[in-house]
Amino acid sequence: MPQVTRPVSRRRLLIALVAAFVLVAVLVAGAVALGVGTSLPPVTGVQMDRAVPDLPLVDASGQPTSLAAFRGRTVVLAPFLTLCHEVCPITTGAFIEMEQAVRQAGLAGRVVFVQATVDPGRDSPARLQAYERLTGVNWTLLTGSADQIAQFWGFFGVGYQRQPIGSPAPIDWWTNQPETYDVGHTDALFILDPAGHERIATTGIADVGGRLNSTLTGMLDAQGLQNLHDPQASWTVRQALDDLGHVLGRTIPAPAS
């Protein structure tokens, strides 16, 4: 939680409140203690075993899909929006590090990274493709109708809502026009096992040790830069790799620099 001596934005208050709801919701929904062998990495997030329903979404190519398309592989999932300026670029940076570690460990065929939007009104498949080109990410980006996204994130307990944009309004990197609204949302990370069951949920901002490439750093506003260098209520890439390794049943070394 932010220290009382620091200003807290309306968005940060929303995140704190909704994140608390997520933790309560996942525990009440059937979080269970899973057997932890001495050889497995420790777990940072909340453990559970919940079957994820086959909820329809749309991929960056505009094709219908769902998380069921990834059965047989472990899924690392996070909410995002392409016009986020406070947290999502940092999450993307964490995914880049995690993907590198997974690839170097020879596990690329067993793990899928997925970011699904909380801004279906703007994040069309075409915009998702543009985001891929802008950032160089090569994992799965998902969108859908407003109802589809609400149902999807509702299952995971992720809250989000439109909020007024600051002044002066940031410029949309794709349209070069001023943005008209922001979206506040829960910051969280979810790991699903190959059977399509939610196994670990973690709330908070990714801590990447202040390291982020220039493209992603350029997407951050003043609050985002503060989150990058002084994240509060955060999870680290090491912790996320340990949670992932716990589901996979092996340790994943940190990526080689």
C-alpha positions as CSV (number, residue, x, y, z in Angstrom):
1,M,0.0,0.0,0.0
2,P,1.3,3.5,-0.7
3,Q,2.7,5.4,2.3
4,V,0.5,8.0,3.8
5,T,3.0,10.8,2.9
6,R,2.7,10.1,-0.8
7,P,-0.2,11.3,-3.0
8,V,-2.5,8.5,-4.0
9,S,-4.2,8.9,-7.4
10,R,-7.9,7.9,-7.9
11,R,-6.7,5.1,-10.1
12,R,-4.4,3.7,-7.4
13,L,-7.2,3.8,-4.9
14,L,-9.4,1.8,-7.3
15,I,-6.6,-0.7,-7.8
16,A,-6.1,-1.1,-4.1
17,L,-9.8,-1.7,-3.4
18,V,-10.5,-4.0,-6.3
19,A,-7.3,-6.0,-5.6
20,A,-8.5,-6.6,-2.1
21,F,-11.8,-7.9,-3.6
22,V,-9.9,-10.2,-5.9
23,L,-8.0,-11.8,-3.0
24,V,-11.2,-12.4,-1.1
25,A,-13.1,-13.6,-4.1
26,V,-10.5,-16.2,-5.1
27,L,-10.3,-17.5,-1.6
28,V,-14.0,-17.8,-1.2
29,A,-14.3,-19.4,-4.7
30,G,-12.4,-22.4,-3.6
31,A,-8.8,-21.7,-3.1
32,V,-7.2,-24.9,-1.8
33,A,-3.8,-25.8,-0.4
34,L,-1.9,-27.7,-3.0
35,G,0.8,-30.2,-2.1
36,V,4.2,-28.5,-2.2
37,G,7.1,-30.8,-2.6
38,T,10.5,-29.8,-1.3
39,S,11.9,-29.7,-4.8
40,L,9.4,-27.2,-6.1
41,P,9.8,-23.4,-6.0
42,P,8.0,-21.4,-3.3
43,V,4.6,-19.8,-4.2
44,T,4.0,-16.1,-3.8
45,G,0.4,-16.0,-5.1
46,V,-2.9,-17.5,-3.8
47,Q,-3.1,-21.2,-4.8
48,M,-6.4,-22.7,-5.9
49,D,-7.8,-25.2,-8.4
50,R,-10.7,-23.7,-10.4
51,A,-11.8,-24.9,-13.8
52,V,-11.9,-21.9,-16.2
53,P,-15.0,-21.7,-18.3
54,D,-14.7,-21.7,-22.1
55,L,-15.5,-18.0,-22.6
56,P,-15.3,-16.6,-26.1
57,L,-12.8,-13.9,-27.0
58,V,-11.1,-12.6,-30.2
59,D,-7.5,-12.7,-31.1
60,A,-5.3,-10.1,-32.8
61,S,-6.2,-11.5,-36.2
62,G,-9.9,-11.0,-35.5
63,Q,-10.5,-14.8,-35.2
64,P,-12.8,-16.2,-32.4
65,T,-10.9,-18.0,-29.7
66,S,-10.8,-18.8,-26.0
67,L,-8.4,-19.9,-23.4
68,A,-9.4,-23.5,-24.2
69,A,-7.3,-23.1,-27.4
70,F,-4.2,-23.4,-25.1
71,R,-5.2,-26.6,-23.3
72,G,-2.1,-28.8,-22.9
73,R,0.1,-25.8,-22.1
74,T,0.5,-23.6,-19.0
75,V,-1.0,-20.1,-19.4
76,V,0.4,-16.9,-17.9
77,L,-2.4,-14.3,-18.1
78,A,-2.6,-10.6,-17.2
79,P,-5.1,-7.8,-17.9
80,F,-3.9,-4.8,-20.0
81,L,-4.9,-2.1,-22.3
82,T,-2.8,-0.7,-25.2
83,L,-3.3,2.9,-23.9
84,C,-2.2,2.3,-20.4
85,H,0.4,4.7,-19.0
86,E,0.8,3.6,-15.4
87,V,1.2,-0.2,-15.1
88,C,0.6,-2.3,-18.3
89,P,3.9,-1.4,-20.1
90,I,5.7,-2.6,-16.9
91,T,3.7,-5.8,-17.0
92,T,4.7,-6.2,-20.7
93,G,8.3,-5.7,-19.7
94,A,8.0,-8.4,-17.0
95,F,6.5,-10.8,-19.6
96,I,9.4,-10.1,-21.9
97,E,11.8,-11.2,-19.1
98,M,9.7,-14.2,-18.2
99,E,9.4,-15.4,-21.8
100,Q,13.2,-15.2,-22.2
101,A,13.7,-17.3,-19.1
102,V,11.1,-19.8,-20.2
103,R,12.7,-20.1,-23.6
104,Q,16.2,-20.4,-22.2
105,A,15.0,-23.2,-19.9
106,G,13.7,-25.1,-22.9
107,L,10.1,-24.7,-21.9
108,A,8.8,-22.5,-24.7
109,G,6.5,-25.3,-26.1
110,R,4.9,-25.7,-22.7
111,V,4.0,-22.1,-21.7
112,V,1.8,-19.5,-23.3
113,F,1.8,-15.8,-22.4
114,V,-1.5,-14.0,-22.8
115,Q,-2.6,-10.4,-22.2
116,A,-6.3,-9.7,-22.5
117,T,-7.7,-6.2,-22.7
118,V,-9.9,-4.4,-20.2
119,D,-10.6,-1.7,-22.9
120,P,-12.7,-3.5,-25.5
121,G,-14.1,-0.1,-26.8
122,R,-10.7,0.8,-28.2
123,D,-8.6,-2.4,-28.3
124,S,-9.7,-3.8,-31.7
125,P,-7.8,-6.6,-33.4
126,A,-6.2,-4.0,-35.6
127,R,-5.0,-2.0,-32.6
128,L,-3.6,-5.2,-31.0
129,Q,-1.7,-5.9,-34.1
130,A,-0.3,-2.3,-34.1
131,Y,0.7,-2.8,-30.4
132,E,2.6,-5.9,-31.4
133,R,4.5,-4.0,-34.1
134,L,5.2,-1.1,-31.7
135,T,6.4,-3.2,-28.8
136,G,7.8,-6.2,-30.6
137,V,5.8,-8.6,-28.3
138,N,5.2,-12.0,-29.9
139,W,2.7,-13.6,-27.5
140,T,-1.1,-13.7,-27.6
141,L,-3.2,-10.5,-27.2
142,L,-6.9,-10.9,-26.8
143,T,-10.0,-8.7,-27.0
144,G,-13.7,-9.1,-27.5
145,S,-17.0,-7.4,-27.2
146,A,-17.8,-5.4,-24.1
147,D,-20.0,-8.3,-22.8
148,Q,-17.4,-10.9,-23.6
149,I,-14.6,-9.0,-21.8
150,A,-16.9,-8.3,-18.8
151,Q,-17.8,-12.0,-18.5
152,F,-14.2,-13.1,-19.0
153,W,-12.6,-10.8,-16.4
154,G,-15.6,-11.2,-14.1
155,F,-14.6,-14.9,-13.6
156,F,-11.1,-13.9,-12.5
157,G,-12.3,-11.1,-10.3
158,V,-10.7,-8.4,-12.3
159,G,-12.5,-5.0,-12.0
160,Y,-12.1,-2.2,-14.4
161,Q,-13.9,1.0,-15.3
162,R,-13.6,4.1,-17.5
163,Q,-12.1,7.2,-15.8
164,P,-11.6,10.8,-16.9
165,I,-8.3,11.5,-18.7
166,G,-5.8,13.9,-17.2
167,S,-5.1,17.4,-18.7
168,P,-3.4,17.8,-21.0
169,A,-4.7,14.5,-22.5
170,P,-2.0,12.1,-23.7
171,I,-1.7,11.5,-27.4
172,D,-2.8,8.1,-28.7
173,W,0.3,6.5,-30.1
174,W,-1.7,4.9,-32.9
175,T,-4.1,7.6,-34.0
176,N,-2.0,10.6,-33.0
177,Q,-5.2,12.1,-31.5
178,P,-5.7,13.1,-27.8
179,E,-7.1,10.3,-25.7
180,T,-10.6,10.8,-24.4
181,Y,-10.6,8.5,-21.3
182,D,-8.6,6.2,-19.2
183,V,-9.4,2.8,-17.8
184,G,-8.6,1.9,-14.2
185,H,-8.3,-1.8,-13.5
186,T,-7.0,-4.5,-11.1
187,D,-3.4,-5.3,-11.6
188,A,-3.0,-9.0,-11.4
189,L,-1.2,-12.1,-12.7
190,F,-2.9,-15.5,-13.2
191,I,-1.4,-18.9,-14.0
192,L,-3.5,-21.7,-15.5
193,D,-2.4,-25.3,-15.7
194,P,-2.6,-27.4,-18.9
195,A,-6.0,-28.7,-17.9
196,G,-7.4,-25.2,-18.0
197,H,-7.6,-24.7,-14.3
198,E,-6.7,-21.5,-12.5
199,R,-3.9,-22.5,-10.1
200,I,-2.2,-19.3,-8.9
201,A,-3.4,-15.7,-8.7
202,T,-1.2,-12.7,-7.7
203,T,-2.3,-9.1,-7.4
204,G,-0.2,-6.0,-7.6
205,I,2.3,-4.3,-10.0
206,A,5.2,-6.0,-11.6
207,D,8.6,-5.1,-10.2
208,V,11.2,-5.2,-13.0
209,G,13.9,-3.5,-11.0
210,G,13.5,-0.3,-12.9
211,R,14.6,-1.9,-16.1
212,L,12.3,-1.3,-19.2
213,N,13.1,-0.8,-22.8
214,S,12.8,2.6,-24.3
215,T,9.6,2.0,-26.2
216,L,7.7,0.8,-23.1
217,T,9.3,3.5,-20.9
218,G,8.1,6.1,-23.4
219,M,4.5,4.9,-22.8
220,L,4.6,5.7,-19.1
221,D,3.4,8.9,-17.5
222,A,4.7,10.4,-14.2
223,Q,2.8,7.9,-12.1
224,G,4.0,5.1,-14.4
225,L,7.6,6.2,-14.0
226,Q,7.1,6.2,-10.2
227,N,5.6,2.7,-10.4
228,L,8.6,1.6,-12.5
229,H,11.2,2.8,-10.0
230,D,9.3,2.5,-6.7
231,P,6.5,-0.1,-7.2
232,Q,4.1,-0.6,-4.3
233,A,2.4,-3.9,-3.5
234,S,4.4,-5.6,-6.2
235,W,5.5,-9.0,-7.5
236,T,8.9,-9.6,-9.0
237,V,9.8,-11.5,-12.1
238,R,11.6,-14.0,-9.9
239,Q,8.5,-14.6,-7.8
240,A,6.4,-15.0,-11.0
241,L,8.9,-17.5,-12.4
242,D,8.7,-19.5,-9.1
243,D,4.9,-19.6,-9.3
244,L,5.1,-20.7,-12.9
245,G,7.7,-23.3,-12.0
246,H,5.6,-24.6,-9.2
247,V,2.8,-25.3,-11.7
248,L,5.2,-26.8,-14.2
249,G,6.9,-28.9,-11.5
250,R,10.5,-27.5,-11.9
251,T,12.6,-24.5,-11.2
252,I,13.0,-21.9,-13.9
253,P,16.4,-20.0,-13.7
254,A,16.4,-16.2,-14.2
255,P,17.0,-15.2,-17.8
256,A,20.7,-14.8,-18.7
257,S,21.5,-11.1,-19.6
